Amino acid sequence: MSHRCFTVDIADRVGHITLARPDELNTMIPAFWRELPAIVNELSDSGDVRVIVVSSSGKHFTAGMDLSVFGGDSLAGAGEVGRVRANLRLNVLHLQEAFTAFERARVPVIAAVQGGCIGGGVDMVCACDMRYATADAFFCIQEINIGMTADVGTLQRLPKLIPEAIAREYAYTGRRLLAARAHELGFVNGVYGTHDQMIEGVMAVAGEIAARSPLAVWGSKEMITYARDHSVADGLNFIATWQTGMFQPADMTEAFVARAEKRNPSYDDLHAVRRGLE
């Protein structure tokens, strides 16, 4: 299937989503918000994709929300004020879901950022499991610079990824968080000299993850995300319940047998997900 805003490639159990409007700085037009969650859900549901990598093309990762999203009555419609405002709320929640799809995916999502990651781009990468960047990359909570409060996930997720006071500083000032500082803060996992070097490095990390038990990786992602938003006691209770159903000996047996036989383990893919009754 062709997409207006993205290209999608699958190789070696890694799904690679590339923002593909470099001449427009990969701005997030209305089609972006429809296409992205559909792509992520499809890759996650397939069962044979074990990692998703999100990268971009051109000088910048993304310049954020395209002005066409705000134009006319596109967000909330027209008419009686209460009904218009109620629709606006639903549309903001719809935009949020496009990035929450990363968290809900059964597989890790890795962002590879070059150049500017601005506005909605920060919302986007904050929802990923890991982030890598080129040396010239920067992150900017641009919303404050245009007189609005960021509303698609940055302010909810960023303070869980870096110290809260630092997150507040960048949210209140709109200053650029440069790649080196982002690495120092732990926001990005690694910094590379060039885009090609970054993609090579990220794909190597993705390959390591793809070689592990996909069920164990899925469980690890579920537990870490759950622990972020719950108490330690809640997290311990959740893992106990998860293990009761999901921990079966097949993958562990394969790991030990492969080690004894001096070979790489071979794990079954996750089962495909059927949404609805199709």
Backbone bond lengths (Angstrom), bond angles and torsions (degrees), N, CA, C in turn:
res aa  C-N    CA-C-N  psi(-1)  N-CA   C-N-CA  omega(-1)  CA-C   N-CA-C  phi
1 M - - - 1.463 - - 1.521 109.63 -
2 S 1.336 116.81 134.00 1.459 120.30 178.95 1.526 109.86 -88.52
3 H 1.333 114.61 151.60 1.452 120.98 -178.95 1.516 108.90 -128.90
4 R 1.302 115.54 153.11 1.455 120.27 179.92 1.518 111.81 -78.71
5 C 1.329 116.66 -35.18 1.468 120.75 -171.66 1.520 114.38 -106.88
6 F 1.332 118.07 -11.16 1.460 120.70 -170.90 1.521 111.23 -140.28
7 T 1.325 114.03 156.45 1.467 120.58 160.26 1.529 106.71 -115.20
8 V 1.325 115.98 152.04 1.462 121.23 -178.22 1.516 108.81 -133.03
9 D 1.316 116.02 127.62 1.466 121.69 177.00 1.526 108.46 -129.69
10 I 1.320 115.70 146.22 1.461 121.60 177.66 1.517 108.54 -127.36
11 A 1.315 116.75 125.25 1.462 121.59 177.62 1.520 108.60 -152.71
12 D 1.322 115.63 136.32 1.469 121.34 177.18 1.528 112.36 53.96
13 R 1.346 115.08 39.72 1.465 123.39 177.27 1.535 113.52 68.00
14 V 1.321 117.07 16.78 1.463 121.97 176.59 1.523 108.85 -114.05
15 G 1.331 116.96 123.68 1.448 121.63 174.66 1.515 109.34 -91.77
16 H 1.321 116.65 125.40 1.467 121.46 -175.72 1.525 108.86 -114.08
17 I 1.338 115.70 110.71 1.460 122.62 177.04 1.529 107.97 -98.90
18 T 1.338 116.63 125.10 1.459 120.54 -179.73 1.520 110.02 -119.57
19 L 1.339 117.15 125.64 1.455 120.76 171.34 1.525 107.63 -65.57
20 A 1.333 117.15 125.96 1.462 120.18 -163.99 1.531 113.65 -125.10
21 R 1.320 117.32 36.57 1.464 121.03 174.77 1.535 108.91 -125.80
22 P 1.330 117.18 60.96 1.466 119.61 -172.98 1.525 113.70 -63.10
23 D 1.340 118.00 -34.02 1.461 119.99 -178.50 1.528 111.76 -66.63
24 E 1.329 116.13 -23.67 1.470 121.74 177.60 1.526 111.61 -102.71
25 L 1.336 116.03 17.20 1.466 122.95 -179.83 1.526 111.99 58.52
26 N 1.346 115.34 27.44 1.465 121.60 176.86 1.525 112.70 53.00
27 T 1.325 115.51 38.27 1.455 119.34 176.81 1.530 109.83 -64.87
28 M 1.315 114.68 155.60 1.462 121.46 -172.32 1.525 110.09 -93.93
29 I 1.324 115.52 88.06 1.457 122.35 178.32 1.523 109.31 -78.74
30 P 1.350 118.76 169.48 1.474 119.47 -178.25 1.524 114.20 -51.30
31 A 1.339 118.40 -38.21 1.465 120.50 -179.25 1.525 111.65 -62.68
32 F 1.325 117.37 -31.33 1.461 122.29 179.40 1.524 110.45 -54.67
33 W 1.337 115.55 -45.97 1.456 121.00 -173.57 1.519 112.39 -72.46
34 R 1.316 117.56 -22.31 1.464 121.32 174.74 1.525 111.19 -83.39
35 E 1.321 115.50 -42.50 1.456 120.26 -172.39 1.527 112.87 -73.60
36 L 1.332 117.39 -43.22 1.460 119.67 -171.47 1.526 113.33 -59.49
37 P 1.350 119.98 -54.14 1.471 117.48 -178.89 1.516 112.78 -63.71
38 A 1.331 117.46 -31.60 1.464 119.78 178.19 1.525 110.30 -65.13
39 I 1.326 116.81 -41.62 1.469 120.60 178.84 1.522 110.74 -65.28
40 V 1.336 116.46 -47.58 1.466 120.53 -178.70 1.523 110.62 -61.09
41 N 1.327 116.91 -44.87 1.463 120.13 179.53 1.520 111.29 -62.67
42 E 1.328 116.56 -40.47 1.462 119.84 -179.79 1.524 111.22 -64.01
43 L 1.328 117.07 -44.30 1.465 120.55 179.35 1.523 111.02 -65.47
44 S 1.332 116.75 -43.42 1.463 120.72 179.78 1.524 110.99 -64.98
45 D 1.316 116.35 -40.66 1.466 120.58 -175.92 1.524 112.92 -73.25
46 S 1.327 117.08 -21.73 1.465 119.51 -171.84 1.520 112.77 -62.06
47 G 1.331 116.77 -34.44 1.463 120.36 -178.99 1.510 113.70 90.63
48 D 1.337 117.99 -28.34 1.467 119.72 -178.34 1.528 112.80 -100.13
49 V 1.324 117.58 2.21 1.468 122.13 171.62 1.529 107.56 -101.92
50 R 1.318 116.89 127.53 1.464 121.22 -174.84 1.523 114.08 -110.16
51 V 1.322 117.39 -13.29 1.458 122.89 177.99 1.525 107.36 -149.19
52 I 1.331 116.37 145.20 1.456 121.53 172.72 1.523 108.62 -116.86
53 V 1.320 116.42 129.46 1.463 122.53 174.28 1.521 107.86 -110.28
54 V 1.332 116.57 131.71 1.464 121.96 177.07 1.519 108.13 -114.82
55 S 1.325 116.25 116.21 1.458 120.52 177.26 1.521 108.45 -129.11
56 S 1.325 115.55 -171.44 1.456 119.51 -175.78 1.516 109.80 -143.78
57 S 1.318 115.21 172.67 1.456 121.72 179.82 1.519 109.26 -123.25
58 G 1.318 115.86 153.74 1.452 119.95 179.14 1.510 113.29 90.41
59 K 1.326 115.47 -167.87 1.465 121.32 -173.87 1.521 111.97 -70.74
60 H 1.336 116.71 -35.27 1.459 120.72 -174.47 1.520 111.19 -123.17
61 F 1.321 115.12 149.34 1.466 120.97 176.75 1.525 109.39 -62.46
62 T 1.325 117.66 -56.82 1.464 121.90 172.87 1.519 109.32 -165.47
63 A 1.337 114.98 144.51 1.456 120.92 174.75 1.522 111.39 -89.31
64 G 1.328 117.15 5.42 1.450 120.75 174.80 1.514 113.64 91.44
65 M 1.317 115.98 -156.55 1.456 122.90 -174.37 1.530 111.20 -61.10
66 D 1.329 115.66 130.57 1.455 120.55 175.22 1.528 109.31 -76.45
67 L 1.318 116.59 142.81 1.455 120.56 -177.81 1.525 112.70 -61.01
68 S 1.337 117.15 -21.69 1.465 119.49 179.91 1.522 111.71 -64.19
69 V 1.345 116.64 -24.32 1.468 119.47 178.47 1.523 110.53 -66.53
70 F 1.337 116.49 -30.03 1.457 120.84 -178.29 1.519 112.84 -91.87
71 G 1.326 116.72 -9.01 1.453 119.86 -171.90 1.515 114.25 -69.96
72 G 1.336 116.60 144.53 1.455 122.85 173.78 1.509 112.82 55.48
73 D 1.330 115.24 -132.48 1.461 121.50 -178.66 1.526 111.42 -105.68
74 S 1.331 117.01 23.36 1.459 119.99 -170.95 1.520 113.64 -64.74
75 L 1.334 118.12 -30.75 1.454 119.76 -177.24 1.521 113.48 -87.62
76 A 1.309 116.90 -41.46 1.469 118.24 -170.41 1.517 114.88 -126.11
77 G 1.331 117.93 -12.76 1.443 119.40 -177.46 1.523 111.30 83.22
78 A 1.317 115.42 -172.09 1.455 120.79 -178.32 1.519 109.53 -127.34
79 G 1.336 116.03 160.62 1.452 119.65 177.40 1.513 112.08 129.42
80 E 1.317 116.10 -152.25 1.466 122.71 -177.69 1.527 110.16 -58.67
81 V 1.336 115.95 136.07 1.460 121.66 -168.07 1.519 112.58 -59.59
82 G 1.329 118.48 -45.71 1.457 120.23 -178.51 1.514 112.43 -59.48
83 R 1.327 116.24 -42.06 1.460 120.59 -179.82 1.528 111.65 -69.60
84 V 1.327 115.82 -37.36 1.460 120.19 176.84 1.528 110.49 -63.01
85 R 1.325 116.87 -46.10 1.462 120.58 -179.01 1.525 111.73 -65.97
86 A 1.343 116.72 -37.27 1.464 120.43 177.54 1.521 110.40 -63.14
87 N 1.333 117.23 -39.78 1.457 120.84 177.84 1.523 111.42 -67.77
88 L 1.331 115.82 -37.04 1.461 118.99 178.72 1.521 110.24 -60.60
89 R 1.324 116.87 -43.13 1.462 120.61 178.51 1.526 110.68 -58.47
90 L 1.323 116.89 -45.55 1.463 120.21 179.98 1.520 111.16 -63.15
91 N 1.324 117.12 -36.39 1.460 119.19 -179.52 1.518 111.91 -71.60
92 V 1.333 117.77 -34.45 1.468 119.80 174.76 1.531 109.42 -64.60
93 L 1.324 116.98 -42.49 1.466 120.23 177.15 1.526 110.72 -61.49
94 H 1.323 117.04 -36.00 1.464 121.19 177.43 1.529 110.82 -63.44
95 L 1.325 116.90 -43.74 1.459 120.33 177.57 1.525 110.63 -62.54
96 Q 1.316 116.89 -41.46 1.466 120.56 179.03 1.521 111.65 -59.67
97 E 1.319 116.71 -38.30 1.464 121.36 -177.33 1.524 111.87 -62.17
98 A 1.337 117.23 -28.81 1.459 119.79 -179.47 1.518 111.55 -60.19
99 F 1.337 117.21 -34.93 1.454 120.82 179.67 1.531 112.26 -93.62
100 T 1.304 117.44 -30.34 1.464 120.14 175.39 1.524 110.18 -61.61
101 A 1.327 117.29 -22.90 1.467 120.96 175.31 1.520 111.42 -56.89
102 F 1.339 117.24 -30.72 1.467 120.31 176.51 1.526 110.52 -62.85
103 E 1.324 116.00 -44.77 1.463 119.99 -178.74 1.524 111.51 -68.50
104 R 1.314 117.13 -34.48 1.455 120.96 -177.21 1.523 112.94 -81.14
105 A 1.319 117.70 -14.43 1.463 120.60 178.63 1.524 110.24 -59.69
106 R 1.316 115.92 146.63 1.468 120.44 -179.68 1.519 112.44 -75.81
107 V 1.321 116.44 -7.73 1.464 121.03 -175.50 1.523 109.84 -123.17
108 P 1.334 117.73 156.11 1.466 120.17 176.40 1.529 111.42 -63.31
109 V 1.331 115.84 146.31 1.459 122.86 176.18 1.521 107.98 -118.44
110 I 1.322 116.92 125.07 1.462 122.85 -176.65 1.519 108.85 -115.52
111 A 1.331 117.10 127.63 1.459 122.04 177.24 1.520 110.06 -96.84
112 A 1.332 116.22 137.14 1.461 123.14 176.51 1.522 107.20 -121.19
113 V 1.332 116.86 109.53 1.467 122.24 -166.63 1.528 110.70 -112.34
114 Q 1.337 115.54 128.52 1.457 121.52 172.41 1.518 109.19 -122.46
115 G 1.324 117.02 148.56 1.457 120.61 177.58 1.512 112.15 61.33
116 G 1.328 115.65 -141.98 1.448 120.93 -175.88 1.520 113.18 -81.79
117 C 1.315 114.94 134.07 1.467 123.08 172.03 1.524 104.49 -122.54
118 I 1.315 115.60 99.00 1.459 120.95 -162.74 1.524 110.70 -119.82
119 G 1.318 116.79 142.39 1.455 121.64 173.13 1.516 112.64 55.96
120 G 1.323 116.27 -116.20 1.458 121.06 179.66 1.514 113.50 -57.83
121 G 1.334 117.24 -22.91 1.458 119.71 176.51 1.515 112.03 -63.63
122 V 1.345 117.05 -36.04 1.463 120.57 177.56 1.529 109.61 -68.90
123 D 1.342 117.04 -42.55 1.468 119.99 173.60 1.522 110.34 -53.32
124 M 1.313 115.23 -42.87 1.459 121.97 -175.65 1.525 112.18 -64.86
125 V 1.332 116.38 -52.58 1.461 118.39 -174.35 1.520 112.35 -74.24
126 C 1.345 117.20 -23.40 1.465 119.06 176.07 1.523 111.49 -64.70
127 A 1.335 117.38 -24.82 1.457 121.21 -179.66 1.524 112.61 -84.57
128 C 1.332 117.08 -6.29 1.465 120.98 179.81 1.533 110.18 -81.99
129 D 1.326 115.91 160.92 1.459 121.02 179.23 1.525 112.05 -72.68
130 M 1.328 115.63 -36.11 1.463 121.17 -177.93 1.515 108.46 -146.35
131 R 1.333 115.17 157.33 1.457 121.38 179.58 1.525 109.05 -135.52
132 Y 1.331 115.97 136.98 1.456 122.81 172.51 1.517 107.26 -127.06
133 A 1.335 117.26 157.17 1.464 119.87 -173.60 1.518 110.87 -146.57
134 T 1.330 114.35 157.63 1.455 120.17 169.28 1.526 108.32 -84.66
135 A 1.320 115.60 162.86 1.465 120.04 -176.07 1.525 112.24 -62.43
136 D 1.343 117.32 -26.36 1.463 119.89 -178.78 1.531 112.59 -91.46
137 A 1.307 118.18 4.99 1.466 120.97 -177.11 1.525 110.69 -73.68
138 F 1.320 114.52 151.97 1.460 120.37 171.69 1.522 108.87 -148.80
139 F 1.326 115.30 156.39 1.458 122.98 -178.59 1.523 107.80 -121.44
140 C 1.323 116.58 135.53 1.457 119.56 -176.53 1.527 109.93 -140.43
141 I 1.327 116.35 123.18 1.467 121.38 174.40 1.519 106.13 -81.25
142 Q 1.322 114.32 81.06 1.457 122.19 -168.59 1.527 113.35 -68.55
143 E 1.322 116.56 -22.42 1.463 119.51 -175.09 1.527 112.49 -54.42
144 I 1.332 117.18 -40.91 1.467 119.59 -177.68 1.524 110.62 -64.74
145 N 1.332 117.39 -26.34 1.466 121.63 -179.66 1.519 112.83 -76.89
146 I 1.329 116.73 -14.65 1.463 119.68 178.84 1.527 111.11 -115.83
147 G 1.337 116.21 16.99 1.450 120.33 171.25 1.504 116.42 82.02
148 M 1.337 116.97 29.18 1.459 118.93 177.09 1.523 110.32 -138.58
149 T 1.313 116.04 165.99 1.458 122.59 176.06 1.516 108.99 -95.34
150 A 1.321 117.46 130.68 1.465 121.03 177.65 1.519 109.31 -58.04
151 D 1.351 116.51 135.81 1.466 118.44 -170.70 1.523 115.06 -135.87
152 V 1.345 117.92 12.98 1.463 118.76 -177.01 1.532 112.04 -117.08
153 G 1.349 117.38 16.06 1.457 118.98 170.44 1.510 117.20 132.15
154 T 1.337 118.58 -20.26 1.458 120.01 -177.29 1.525 111.98 -58.07
155 L 1.323 116.92 -48.70 1.467 120.16 -173.62 1.520 112.51 -71.36
156 Q 1.322 116.57 -18.47 1.459 120.56 177.99 1.528 111.46 -89.45
157 R 1.332 117.34 -33.39 1.466 120.22 -173.46 1.525 113.43 -99.76
158 L 1.318 117.48 -38.22 1.470 119.48 -174.73 1.526 112.99 -58.10
159 P 1.355 120.10 -41.29 1.474 119.23 179.22 1.528 113.18 -66.06
160 K 1.337 117.83 -12.47 1.462 120.62 174.59 1.530 111.30 -89.98
161 L 1.342 116.04 -9.91 1.464 120.92 -175.82 1.522 112.90 -106.04
162 I 1.336 117.01 -27.75 1.461 121.98 177.07 1.534 107.09 -135.06
163 P 1.328 118.77 167.27 1.461 119.50 179.12 1.529 111.54 -54.21
164 E 1.321 115.76 139.01 1.459 120.62 -174.01 1.529 112.58 -58.04
165 A 1.321 117.15 -42.70 1.464 119.65 -178.49 1.524 111.64 -62.83
166 I 1.340 116.34 -35.35 1.468 120.11 177.70 1.520 109.85 -69.18
167 A 1.323 116.77 -41.81 1.460 120.31 177.02 1.523 110.57 -59.69
168 R 1.330 116.73 -41.78 1.462 120.53 178.60 1.534 110.83 -62.19
169 E 1.319 116.06 -41.30 1.470 119.76 -179.48 1.527 111.00 -57.31
170 Y 1.321 116.62 -49.02 1.465 119.60 -178.00 1.526 111.59 -72.60
171 A 1.331 117.49 -31.99 1.461 120.40 178.77 1.526 111.69 -70.28
172 Y 1.323 117.33 -35.56 1.462 121.47 -176.79 1.528 112.48 -82.60
173 T 1.344 116.87 -29.41 1.463 120.04 -173.95 1.522 113.42 -100.08
174 G 1.328 118.06 -26.51 1.457 120.49 -175.81 1.511 113.15 73.36
175 R 1.329 116.48 14.03 1.462 118.98 177.98 1.527 111.19 -70.17
176 R 1.317 115.68 161.20 1.458 121.49 178.96 1.533 110.82 -80.77
177 L 1.318 115.21 131.88 1.457 121.62 171.02 1.518 107.03 -93.92
178 L 1.317 116.81 106.94 1.457 121.26 -175.38 1.528 111.04 -76.85
179 A 1.325 115.52 156.92 1.466 121.29 -173.18 1.525 112.27 -55.74
180 A 1.327 117.00 -43.86 1.470 119.85 -177.52 1.516 110.88 -62.25
181 R 1.333 116.16 -43.56 1.469 120.42 179.04 1.529 110.53 -68.66
182 A 1.319 116.64 -37.86 1.461 120.27 177.76 1.524 110.90 -62.16
183 H 1.325 116.06 -37.25 1.466 120.30 177.07 1.524 110.16 -68.67
184 E 1.309 115.93 -42.10 1.467 121.09 178.90 1.525 111.26 -59.76
185 L 1.325 116.58 -36.64 1.465 121.95 -179.52 1.528 112.77 -81.62
186 G 1.329 117.06 -10.41 1.453 120.44 -178.24 1.519 114.00 86.62
187 F 1.334 116.86 7.48 1.462 119.87 178.47 1.512 110.77 -71.31
188 V 1.319 117.00 -38.72 1.464 120.32 173.19 1.517 108.69 -111.24
189 N 1.327 114.89 145.95 1.461 120.91 -176.68 1.516 113.22 -79.65
190 G 1.323 116.56 -27.43 1.453 120.02 -177.94 1.514 110.72 -164.43
191 V 1.333 116.22 156.61 1.463 122.53 -179.58 1.521 108.58 -124.62
192 Y 1.331 115.61 135.97 1.460 121.58 -177.59 1.523 110.18 -121.07
193 G 1.338 115.29 154.90 1.460 120.10 -177.62 1.509 113.99 -68.87
194 T 1.335 116.98 -37.72 1.457 120.91 -176.85 1.521 110.35 -133.07
195 H 1.329 114.92 165.94 1.461 120.56 177.81 1.528 110.69 -62.54
196 D 1.329 116.91 -44.57 1.469 120.08 -179.31 1.522 111.42 -61.79
197 Q 1.325 116.69 -42.01 1.460 120.06 178.32 1.526 110.90 -63.71
198 M 1.331 115.99 -38.45 1.464 119.67 178.95 1.527 110.89 -64.51
199 I 1.324 117.26 -47.15 1.464 119.82 -179.25 1.523 110.38 -61.77
200 E 1.330 117.32 -41.44 1.460 120.51 177.64 1.526 110.75 -61.42
201 G 1.328 116.40 -44.48 1.461 120.14 179.93 1.511 112.86 -66.43
202 V 1.339 117.10 -42.25 1.458 121.06 179.74 1.527 110.84 -66.02
203 M 1.312 116.59 -40.20 1.465 119.09 178.60 1.529 111.46 -65.85
204 A 1.321 116.73 -30.31 1.466 119.66 175.99 1.530 110.28 -67.34
205 V 1.329 116.97 -42.14 1.465 120.58 176.15 1.530 110.00 -63.10
206 A 1.331 115.68 -44.97 1.462 119.79 178.94 1.523 111.15 -59.79
207 G 1.331 116.54 -38.43 1.460 119.92 178.46 1.515 112.65 -64.45
208 E 1.331 116.48 -38.36 1.468 119.91 176.31 1.523 111.16 -61.98
209 I 1.330 116.01 -43.71 1.466 119.86 179.84 1.521 110.47 -65.72
210 A 1.334 116.15 -42.76 1.464 120.51 -177.91 1.518 112.28 -63.37
211 A 1.334 117.12 -21.75 1.464 120.66 179.75 1.529 112.43 -81.40
212 R 1.316 117.33 -10.35 1.461 121.20 -179.84 1.528 110.36 -88.63
213 S 1.324 115.93 167.81 1.460 120.50 177.14 1.525 109.52 -59.88
214 P 1.335 118.51 119.54 1.468 118.99 -178.85 1.519 113.09 -64.85
215 L 1.317 117.08 -28.21 1.463 119.48 177.89 1.523 110.33 -70.92
216 A 1.329 116.71 -40.88 1.466 120.44 178.44 1.525 111.40 -67.85
217 V 1.341 117.00 -36.89 1.460 120.62 177.23 1.525 110.33 -66.49
218 W 1.322 116.66 -43.58 1.462 121.00 177.60 1.532 110.08 -58.93
219 G 1.329 116.42 -46.32 1.452 120.17 178.21 1.518 112.00 -60.53
220 S 1.327 117.01 -41.01 1.465 120.76 179.04 1.526 111.20 -62.52
221 K 1.337 115.96 -42.44 1.465 119.87 178.44 1.522 110.82 -63.51
222 E 1.324 116.46 -44.72 1.468 120.45 179.52 1.527 110.79 -59.51
223 M 1.313 116.85 -43.05 1.462 120.07 -176.26 1.528 111.98 -69.26
224 I 1.327 117.44 -42.31 1.466 120.18 -178.48 1.524 110.34 -66.67
225 T 1.325 116.74 -43.28 1.468 120.10 178.91 1.522 111.06 -64.85
226 Y 1.319 117.08 -41.42 1.464 120.95 179.12 1.527 110.55 -64.92
227 A 1.326 116.69 -42.56 1.465 121.07 -178.17 1.531 111.54 -63.73
228 R 1.319 116.71 -31.21 1.468 120.23 178.47 1.525 111.71 -58.24
229 D 1.325 116.72 -35.09 1.462 121.55 -171.63 1.526 113.87 -108.67
230 H 1.348 117.35 4.91 1.461 120.01 -176.54 1.524 109.99 -137.34
231 S 1.314 115.49 170.33 1.462 120.64 178.64 1.524 110.54 -73.39
232 V 1.329 115.60 165.91 1.463 120.62 175.70 1.525 110.30 -59.24
233 A 1.326 116.62 -42.76 1.471 120.31 -179.72 1.524 110.93 -61.65
234 D 1.338 116.75 -42.31 1.464 120.04 177.76 1.526 110.71 -63.03
235 G 1.328 116.08 -41.90 1.459 119.94 -179.72 1.513 112.54 -64.47
236 L 1.313 117.15 -41.51 1.462 120.79 178.00 1.527 111.01 -63.93
237 N 1.317 116.08 -39.79 1.457 119.68 177.98 1.521 111.05 -64.50
238 F 1.337 116.12 -40.27 1.462 120.48 -178.86 1.525 111.39 -65.71
239 I 1.338 117.81 -43.83 1.463 119.09 -179.29 1.523 110.91 -66.05
240 A 1.328 116.92 -34.36 1.463 119.53 177.25 1.530 110.55 -62.86
241 T 1.333 115.53 -42.51 1.465 119.72 178.67 1.523 110.79 -68.03
242 W 1.329 116.89 -43.53 1.467 121.34 178.93 1.526 110.65 -58.22
243 Q 1.319 116.46 -48.48 1.462 119.96 -177.29 1.524 112.26 -63.28
244 T 1.319 116.27 -31.61 1.462 119.39 179.66 1.515 111.37 -58.00
245 G 1.341 115.80 -36.75 1.458 118.71 -179.02 1.512 114.04 -99.10
246 M 1.343 117.48 -38.93 1.458 120.70 -168.87 1.528 114.35 -93.09
247 F 1.320 117.33 -23.99 1.471 118.51 -176.95 1.519 109.96 -82.43
248 Q 1.303 114.73 105.58 1.453 122.23 175.93 1.536 107.50 -119.45
249 P 1.315 119.07 155.14 1.473 119.84 -170.34 1.516 115.85 -77.93
250 A 1.328 119.27 -8.71 1.464 120.31 -171.39 1.524 112.82 -58.62
251 D 1.336 117.29 -48.44 1.462 119.55 -176.50 1.525 111.43 -70.03
252 M 1.318 117.36 -38.01 1.459 119.63 177.59 1.529 110.67 -65.95
253 T 1.315 115.92 -40.25 1.466 119.80 177.27 1.511 110.60 -61.00
254 E 1.326 116.70 -44.85 1.464 121.08 178.97 1.525 111.05 -61.68
255 A 1.329 117.54 -39.23 1.466 120.50 179.32 1.522 111.32 -61.86
256 F 1.333 116.98 -43.90 1.460 120.51 -178.47 1.530 111.66 -72.25
257 V 1.324 116.80 -39.50 1.459 120.08 178.90 1.527 109.91 -64.90
258 A 1.330 116.71 -43.96 1.461 120.37 179.70 1.526 111.06 -61.63
259 R 1.318 116.16 -39.63 1.460 119.52 178.62 1.523 110.82 -64.49
260 A 1.326 116.30 -42.51 1.470 120.20 179.08 1.519 111.38 -64.75
261 E 1.328 115.95 -34.52 1.471 120.88 -178.31 1.525 112.09 -89.86
262 K 1.331 116.16 3.25 1.465 122.09 178.01 1.536 112.09 55.97
263 R 1.315 115.33 50.11 1.464 121.68 176.55 1.528 108.52 -139.33
264 N 1.317 115.14 168.40 1.460 119.80 176.45 1.523 109.65 -78.08
265 P 1.317 118.07 138.71 1.458 119.99 178.58 1.521 111.34 -67.49
266 S 1.322 115.66 153.15 1.465 122.03 178.16 1.527 107.83 -124.23
267 Y 1.328 115.73 113.38 1.461 120.41 -175.90 1.524 110.53 -106.87
268 D 1.309 115.57 145.96 1.458 120.21 174.97 1.524 109.96 -65.30
269 D 1.339 115.42 147.53 1.453 120.24 173.07 1.523 110.10 -68.27
270 L 1.323 115.73 162.22 1.455 119.52 168.96 1.523 108.95 -66.25
271 H 1.306 117.04 154.73 1.456 120.12 175.58 1.525 109.33 -72.60
272 A 1.303 116.82 147.18 1.459 121.27 176.15 1.532 109.41 -64.57
273 V 1.311 115.73 148.59 1.452 122.19 178.50 1.523 109.36 -97.41
274 R 1.317 115.27 134.31 1.458 120.05 175.31 1.526 108.08 -105.21
275 R 1.329 116.34 114.08 1.450 120.67 178.75 1.540 108.78 -90.49
276 G 1.319 115.96 128.69 1.450 119.32 -176.90 1.512 110.79 73.04
277 L 1.306 116.79 -147.39 1.465 121.98 -176.48 1.505 113.04 -113.34
278 E 1.343 117.74 12.71 1.461 118.25 -178.19 1.523 110.06 -70.37
